[in-house]
């Protein structure tokens, strides 16, 4: 009986640990995204909500850009943007023009 309870306890702790480690969607301003990308920093915005008009027009992005499962609340402008590496937008939602 103690072995069963011990296993149940271990499984419960494991499940709780997984749920605590799962990040919630973070809210990021469009200006912060632009600043990070223009500075050449890693563009990793998976599981985010981006608020504000995002204008990346005319930029040349050298590294990968990650926007998986990202919710774009406002307009997004990629006119004449050059992606020289992979751009990820899997499961993203565009609520206005893109």
C-alpha angles and dihedrals in degrees: 000000000000090000091056093048090047091053092047089051093050092048091048092051090048092051092047090050091053093051093048091049093053108100120227119231108279124215115231127181118236089236090057090051091050092048093051094047095045089051090056093242120147109287101218111153102148115153094012137133110222114205123198134029109309113210115185095151117147095011124134108218113199102183133049118289119212122199099148114160090358122155112216105201097187138025123311124205120200096158109152092354114151118213106197092179136031118309114203120204101153112158094357122151124216110199095184137020119321 
